[in-house]
Amino acid sequence: MRPKREWFIERLDLVKTLDDLNAAIFDLRDRFGVDHLIYHSVNSTGEQYAALTYDKAWVDHYVRQDYARLDPVVQGCYRRFHPVDWKQLDWTAKPTRLFLGEAVENGVGNQGYSVPIRGPSGQFALFTINHRANDDSWRLYRDEHLADLILLAHFINQKALEIERGSDAIEVQKLSPREIDALTLLATGMNRAQAADTLAISEHTLRVYIESARFKLGATNTTHAVARALAHGLLVI
């Protein structure tokens, strides 16, 4: 059976419109077996686009009540660059607890994981998976799937930019052979220790190559760097 990541990248190749992308989000939710999957983008002029699987009545209510102003997921991720588990966020304030209660009543799961994405010209996007599960089951799910889902979040964002702007192309500096080697090994699923051993270098030296590549690609983290390098055809897997 093909890895889910490869299947969805091929699925994204068929996407030509925002309606197509929304349909692809539903397919991805079903393939990864979660209750909900959400992609939301805001560009530099404040225009918004969302592809999500929440019930429309809940989405309309959320917008009418302007819940983004107190939603810990939105507020917390806007100040972060790294993916975050919802349990790491502050839900203690009374308005926040009331909001969470409403969300759960409307089908939002008790577990969630969100990936902040920062694109060109001030674009900000948020990719989220949401599910109903106990902590142990959720932890096992994250360990198995999150690396692929974080990578796919950036592919989804690039596809949305391509549709919105006519192209997702931005000027990218060339990577050195060693930077390409380092990202290629990470893209194949190796961890840093394995990649360093394969290249016969120290983990510190590997980290230097990765950070250099990340800077050149304008990526917020290593996973984002791998996604951008793949999208720009810099890696051969």
Secondary structure as UniProt FT lines:
FT   HELIX           4..13
FT   HELIX           18..32
FT   STRAND          36..42
FT   TURN            44..45
FT   STRAND          48..52
FT   HELIX           56..64
FT   TURN            65..66
FT   HELIX           67..69
FT   HELIX           72..78
FT   STRAND          84..85
FT   HELIX           86..88
FT   HELIX           94..105
FT   TURN            106..107
FT   STRAND          111..118
FT   HELIX           120..122
FT   STRAND          124..131
FT   HELIX           135..165
FT   HELIX           177..187
FT   TURN            188..189
FT   HELIX           192..199
FT   HELIX           203..217
FT   HELIX           222..231
FT   TURN            232..233
//
